């Protein structure tokens, strides 16, 4: 199963926080679309 990790911010102490996404077998394209959408949301649409 494909998986990827995306940054989600940091804790109040400044430690990085990540989110791991696991997709359906042979569907890396799904994860790439989700990661791209997350990047737009996280960066304010830029």
N, C-alpha and C positions, 0 to 999 in steps of 0.2 A: 504494500500500500504506500502511495506517495505521502510525504509529509514535508512541512516546512515550518519555519519559525519566523514570526514577525515581531518587531519591537512594539511595545504598548505604552511606554512611558517609564516612569521611575517611582520608587517609593519615596515617602517623606525624607528618608535618610539618603536619597540620591542613588540607590541601587537600581539597576535596570530591571525592567519587567518585560517578559516576552509571552507570546501566545503561540502555542503549537497547534497547527491545523493538520488533520489527517484526512485524506480524500479517498474516494473510491478507487479500487484497483484499476490501474491503467488509465487514470483520469487526471494526469498532471495539469491538464488544461483548466480543470475546475479550480484547482488550488491557485493557479496563476491569476485567474480572473478574480477570485476572492482576495488574494493578496493585493492586486492592483486597486480594487475597490477600497480596501482597508487603507492603503496608502493615501488615496484621495480624501477619505474621511479624516484620517489622522492629520494630514497636512493642510486641511481646510480647503480642499478642492484644487490646489495648485498643481 
